[in-house]
Amino acid sequence: MPNRDEMINAAKKTPSQRTVHEQALVDKGKGDQAVRNADHAAQREERVYGK
């Protein structure tokens, strides 16, 4: 079972840089506000600065 820190660290990576396993952690942690915030920040960074 992954812990919260692993999910947050995976969410901090930009979506194009995540492995399949890391994306699964992010998907599993979508119920946690901190994971969602980190994921949205990474998505925003990728939109602004590119891959």
C-alpha positions as CSV (number, residue, x, y, z in Angstrom):
1,M,0.0,0.0,0.0
2,P,1.6,3.3,-1.0
3,N,1.8,6.0,1.6
4,R,0.7,9.6,1.2
5,D,4.2,11.0,0.7
6,E,4.8,8.6,-2.3
7,M,1.6,9.8,-3.9
8,I,2.4,13.5,-3.4
9,N,6.0,13.0,-4.7
10,A,4.6,11.2,-7.8
11,A,2.1,14.0,-8.3
12,K,4.8,16.7,-8.2
13,K,6.3,15.3,-11.5
14,T,4.9,16.7,-14.7
15,P,2.5,14.2,-16.3
16,S,4.8,13.6,-19.3
17,Q,7.7,12.7,-16.9
18,R,5.6,10.2,-14.8
19,T,6.0,6.4,-15.2
20,V,2.9,4.2,-15.4
21,H,3.4,3.3,-11.7
22,E,3.7,6.9,-10.6
23,Q,0.5,7.8,-12.6
24,A,-1.3,4.9,-10.8
25,L,-0.2,6.4,-7.5
26,V,-1.5,9.8,-8.5
27,D,-4.8,8.3,-9.6
28,K,-5.1,6.4,-6.4
29,G,-4.4,9.5,-4.3
30,K,-7.0,11.8,-6.1
31,G,-9.1,11.7,-2.9
32,D,-6.4,13.6,-1.0
33,Q,-6.4,17.3,-1.4
34,A,-2.6,17.6,-1.2
35,V,-2.2,15.1,-4.1
36,R,-4.7,17.0,-6.2
37,N,-3.0,20.3,-5.5
38,A,0.5,18.9,-6.4
39,D,-1.0,17.3,-9.6
40,H,-2.6,20.5,-10.7
41,A,0.6,22.5,-10.0
42,A,2.6,20.0,-12.1
43,Q,0.0,20.2,-14.9
44,R,0.1,24.0,-14.8
45,E,3.9,24.0,-15.0
46,E,3.8,21.7,-18.0
47,R,1.3,23.9,-19.8
48,V,3.4,27.0,-19.1
49,Y,6.9,25.7,-19.7
50,G,6.2,22.7,-21.9
51,K,7.5,19.2,-21.5
